[in-house]
Amino acid sequence: MASISWLKRNGRGIAVVAVLFLIIWLLVELRRVLLPFALGLLIAWLLQPVVDCVERWIPGVKSHHLRRVVSIVVIYLVVTAVIGLVVFWMVTVLGRSLVALLAAAPELVPQGIEALETWLESFLTTLPPSTRAQLDALLAEAGTRASQALVSFITGGVVRIGSSSNMILGFVALPVFLFYLLKDWARLREELYSSLPHWVAIHARNVAAIVHDVVGRYLRGQLILGIVVGLAVYLLLKIAGIPYAAPLAVFGGIAELVPVIGPWLAGIAGVLVVLATSPEKTLWVGIGYILIQLLENNLLVPRIQGRQMQIHPALVIVLTIVAASRFGIVGFLLVLPLTMFAVRLVRYVRIQMRTSPDEAGR
């Protein structure tokens, strides 16, 4: 009797969990095909408020359908123009520095590594011979494994993306898919909810609200962090008189999208360039990178992400490595928001499990 009573009390929560696990399993199995459409949903979600605002300001058009179409076309034109301006800026302004950096990379990287090896050699000479031999072996093995892992990660991600013809077709169809999403967003959403049983629709709306909150907070936070860190890196390198400050700053801002590991990769790239061009400034630039990270982690992240960022950095590192090995670049980028969503979803399910069926369906 107790088990029957427990099932009656928690039946809906169990059903919600089962359906969610089924949906997650299907999404994982079909991830390559669904990736372009998931990106389209994200873009539509981001552009939806903008389209609504433009639609309200279109004069002389009484038909709601026509106003909607015109507003979407206007947004398409504006976005295309913005992308064109960004590409033009990257090619003309940033491109020169980036091309120069890439052209000099075959010389800069070995020079930076050589300078680092010289510094390590001077440090190792102060150690006993046995300890030095052990450190040499560990460093050699770590370097080999790190390079193999990096090559495997990059090539694996590219192969996974490039080998899927269905994914390529999905990206080709993305503009049309996005147009229809934006045009019929409100109607599609209401039809989806109305097709579900009442209690399921309530949970679906609540889960959608969780997704909306998590994705919104994460994207806004990462965008602000990327801009602030990119500007800070640019000022640091410019004040220190380091060449290629602009591309290194852009790389530092973009690297903020990759949780925990990204900022360190940006710092390593910057320090290698400094080692190759101005080795006497390496210490100060390295301290500058560390100070930027300390300010970000202790001042910016708590204020920008707030309580949303309730994941320990050690767990983030483990999840990032596992996701990268299993899903490549896509998993590397999406692991943090998905983990944040999973934490919020578990809390929601626990709350629903503690309520009665009538209360859960209200």
C-alpha positions in Angstrom: 0.0 0.0 0.0 2.8 2.4 0.8 4.4 1.8 -2.6 1.1 2.4 -4.4 0.6 5.6 -2.4 4.1 6.7 -3.3 3.6 6.0 -7.0 0.3 8.0 -6.9 2.0 10.9 -5.2 5.1 10.9 -7.4 3.7 9.4 -10.7 3.7 12.6 -12.6 7.2 13.5 -11.6 8.5 10.1 -12.6 6.7 10.4 -15.9 8.3 13.8 -16.5 11.8 12.4 -15.7 11.2 9.4 -18.1 10.0 11.6 -20.9 13.0 14.0 -20.4 15.5 11.1 -20.5 13.9 9.8 -23.7 14.1 13.3 -25.3 17.7 13.7 -24.2 18.6 10.2 -25.6 17.0 11.1 -28.9 18.8 14.4 -29.1 22.2 12.7 -28.4 21.5 10.0 -31.0 20.5 12.6 -33.7 22.9 15.4 -32.6 24.7 15.7 -35.9 21.5 16.1 -37.9 19.8 18.3 -35.4 22.8 20.6 -34.7 21.8 23.2 -37.5 18.2 23.3 -36.3 19.3 23.7 -32.7 21.4 26.6 -33.8 18.4 27.9 -35.7 16.3 27.7 -32.5 18.9 29.6 -30.6 19.2 32.3 -33.2 15.4 32.6 -33.4 15.2 32.9 -29.7 17.8 35.7 -29.7 16.2 37.6 -32.6 12.5 37.1 -31.5 12.4 40.3 -29.3 14.1 42.3 -32.0 11.6 41.1 -34.6 8.7 42.0 -32.3 10.1 45.5 -31.8 10.7 46.1 -35.5 7.2 44.9 -36.3 5.6 47.4 -33.9 7.5 50.3 -35.6 6.6 49.4 -39.3 4.3 52.2 -40.5 1.5 51.9 -43.0 1.0 48.1 -43.0 -2.2 46.9 -41.4 -1.8 43.2 -42.0 0.0 41.4 -39.1 1.3 38.7 -41.4 2.8 41.2 -43.8 4.3 43.3 -41.0 5.9 40.2 -39.6 7.4 39.2 -43.0 8.7 42.8 -43.6 10.2 42.9 -40.1 12.1 39.6 -40.7 13.4 40.8 -44.0 14.6 44.0 -42.4 16.4 42.0 -39.7 17.9 39.7 -42.3 19.3 42.8 -44.2 20.6 44.4 -41.0 22.3 41.2 -39.8 23.8 40.7 -43.2 25.1 44.2 -43.2 26.6 43.9 -39.7 28.2 40.6 -40.6 29.7 42.2 -43.7 31.1 45.1 -41.7 32.6 42.8 -39.2 34.2 40.6 -41.9 35.4 43.8 -43.6 37.0 45.0 -40.3 38.6 41.7 -39.7 40.0 41.5 -43.2 41.2 45.1 -43.4 42.2 46.0 -39.8 42.6 42.8 -37.8 43.5 40.8 -40.9 46.9 42.4 -41.4 47.9 41.7 -37.8 46.4 38.2 -37.9 48.2 37.4 -41.2 51.4 38.7 -39.9 51.0 36.7 -36.7 50.2 33.5 -38.6 53.1 34.1 -41.0 55.5 34.6 -38.1 54.0 31.7 -36.1 56.5 29.1 -37.4 59.3 31.2 -36.0 57.6 32.7 -33.0 56.4 29.4 -31.5 59.9 27.6 -31.6 61.5 30.8 -30.3 59.1 31.0 -27.5 59.5 27.4 -26.6 63.3 27.8 -26.8 63.2 30.7 -24.5 61.0 28.7 -22.1 63.4 25.8 -22.3 66.3 28.1 -21.5 64.6 29.4 -18.4 63.6 25.9 -17.3 67.2 24.7 -17.9 68.6 27.4 -15.7 66.0 26.4 -13.0 66.7 22.7 -13.4 70.5 23.1 -12.9 69.7 24.0 -9.3 68.1 20.6 -8.7 69.8 17.3 -7.8 70.6 15.1 -10.9 68.0 12.4 -10.0 65.2 14.9 -9.6 66.2 16.7 -12.8 66.1 13.4 -14.7 62.6 12.6 -13.4 61.3 16.1 -14.3 62.8 15.8 -17.8 61.0 12.5 -18.4 57.7 13.8 -17.0 57.9 17.0 -19.1 58.7 15.1 -22.3 55.9 12.6 -21.7 53.4 15.4 -20.8 54.4 17.4 -23.9 53.9 14.4 -26.2 50.5 13.5 -24.7 49.3 17.1 -24.8 50.2 17.6 -28.5 48.6 14.3 -29.4 45.5 15.1 -27.4 45.2 18.6 -29.0 45.7 17.2 -32.6 43.2 14.4 -31.9 40.7 16.9 -30.5 40.9 19.4 -33.4 40.9 16.8 -36.1 38.2 14.7 -34.4 35.9 17.7 -34.1 36.5 18.7 -37.7 36.0 15.2 -39.0 32.8 14.8 -37.0 31.4 18.0 -38.4 32.8 17.6 -42.0 31.8 14.0 -42.4 28.1 14.6 -41.9 26.4 15.4 -45.2 23.0 15.7 -43.4 24.5 18.4 -41.2 25.8 20.3 -44.2 22.3 20.2 -45.8 20.9 21.4 -42.5 23.1 24.4 -42.5 22.2 25.1 -46.1 18.5 25.1 -45.1 19.1 27.1 -41.9 18.1 30.5 -43.3 14.7 29.2 -44.6 14.1 27.3 -41.4 14.9 30.4 -39.3 12.6 32.5 -41.4 9.6 30.3 -40.8 10.5 30.0 -37.1 10.5 33.8 -36.7 7.3 34.3 -38.7 5.3 31.7 -36.8 7.1 31.6 -33.4 4.1 32.5 -31.2 1.7 30.3 -33.1 4.0 27.3 -33.1 4.7 27.7 -29.3 1.0 27.9 -28.4 0.1 25.0 -30.7 2.8 22.9 -29.1 1.5 23.6 -25.6 -2.1 23.1 -26.5 -1.4 19.7 -28.1 -0.1 18.4 -24.8 -2.1 17.3 -21.8 -2.7 20.1 -19.3 -0.3 19.0 -16.7 2.4 18.2 -19.2 2.0 21.6 -20.8 2.5 23.2 -17.4 5.8 21.3 -16.9 6.8 22.0 -20.5 6.3 25.8 -20.0 8.3 25.6 -16.7 11.2 23.7 -18.4 11.1 26.1 -21.3 11.4 29.0 -18.8 14.4 27.3 -17.2 16.1 26.9 -20.6 15.3 30.6 -21.4 16.8 31.7 -18.1 19.9 29.5 -18.3 20.7 30.3 -21.9 20.0 34.0 -21.5 22.2 34.4 -18.4 25.0 32.3 -19.9 25.1 34.1 -23.3 24.9 37.5 -21.7 27.5 36.7 -19.2 29.9 35.1 -21.7 29.5 38.0 -24.1 30.2 40.6 -21.4 33.2 38.6 -20.1 34.6 38.1 -23.6 34.4 41.9 -24.3 35.9 42.9 -21.0 38.7 40.3 -21.0 39.5 41.1 -24.7 39.8 44.8 -23.9 41.9 44.1 -20.8 44.3 41.8 -22.8 44.6 44.5 -25.5 45.5 47.2 -23.0 48.0 44.9 -21.3 49.8 44.0 -24.5 49.6 47.5 -25.9 51.0 49.1 -22.8 53.8 46.5 -22.7 54.6 47.2 -26.3 54.0 43.6 -27.5 53.3 43.1 -31.2 50.1 41.4 -32.5 48.1 42.8 -29.5 44.8 43.0 -31.6 44.7 39.3 -32.7 45.8 38.1 -29.3 43.1 40.2 -27.6 40.4 38.9 -30.0 41.6 35.3 -29.3 41.5 36.1 -25.6 37.9 37.3 -25.9 36.8 34.3 -28.0 38.5 31.9 -25.6 36.2 33.0 -22.9 33.5 30.9 -24.6 35.5 27.8 -23.5 35.0 27.3 -19.8 38.0 27.3 -17.5 40.5 26.0 -20.1 39.9 28.8 -22.7 41.5 31.7 -20.7 44.5 29.6 -19.9 45.0 28.8 -23.6 44.8 32.5 -24.4 47.3 33.2 -21.7 49.7 30.6 -23.0 49.5 31.9 -26.6 50.2 35.5 -25.4 53.2 34.4 -23.2 54.7 32.4 -26.1 54.5 35.5 -28.4 56.1 37.6 -25.6 58.9 35.0 -25.1 59.7 35.1 -28.8 59.6 38.9 -29.3 60.3 40.5 -25.9 61.5 37.8 -23.4 62.5 40.4 -20.9 58.8 41.3 -20.5 57.5 37.8 -20.1 57.3 38.0 -16.3 55.3 41.2 -16.3 52.9 40.0 -19.1 52.4 36.7 -17.3 51.6 38.5 -14.1 49.2 40.7 -16.1 47.4 37.7 -17.5 47.1 36.2 -14.0 45.7 39.4 -12.6 43.1 39.6 -15.4 42.0 36.0 -14.5 41.9 36.8 -10.8 39.8 39.9 -11.4 37.5 37.9 -13.7 37.0 35.0 -11.4 36.7 37.0 -8.2 34.9 40.1 -9.4 33.3 39.7 -12.8 32.0 36.1 -12.8 30.2 36.4 -9.4 28.6 39.7 -10.4 27.7 38.7 -14.0 26.8 35.1 -13.6 25.6 35.4 -10.0 24.1 32.3 -8.4 23.7 30.8 -11.9 27.3 29.7 -11.8 27.0 27.0 -9.1 29.4 24.5 -10.6 32.8 24.0 -9.1 35.8 24.7 -11.4 37.2 21.2 -10.8 34.0 19.6 -12.0 33.9 22.0 -15.0 37.4 20.8 -16.0 36.3 17.1 -15.8 33.1 17.7 -17.7 34.9 19.8 -20.4 37.5 17.1 -21.1 34.8 14.3 -21.2 32.6 16.3 -23.5 35.4 17.2 -25.8 36.5 13.5 -26.1 33.0 12.4 -26.7 31.4 15.2 -28.8 34.4 17.2 -30.1 34.3 21.0 -30.4 30.5 21.1 -30.0 30.7 19.4 -26.6 33.6 21.5 -25.6 31.5 24.7 -26.1 28.1 23.5 -24.8 29.1 21.5 -21.7 28.8 24.4 -19.3 25.3 25.6 -20.2 24.0 22.0 -20.5 25.4 21.3 -17.0 23.8 24.4 -15.6 20.5 23.4 -17.2 20.8 19.9 -15.8 21.3 21.3 -12.3 18.3 23.5 -12.5 16.2 20.7 -14.0 17.1 18.3 -11.1 16.0 21.0 -8.6 12.7 21.5 -10.5 12.0 17.8 -10.5 12.8 17.4 -6.8 10.3 20.3 -6.1 7.7 18.6 -8.2 8.3 15.2 -6.5 7.5 16.8 -3.1 4.2 18.3 -4.3 0.9 16.4 -4.7 -0.4 15.6 -8.2 -3.0 18.3 -8.0 -0.5 20.9 -6.9 2.0 19.8 -9.6 -0.6 20.2 -12.3 -1.6 23.7 -11.3 
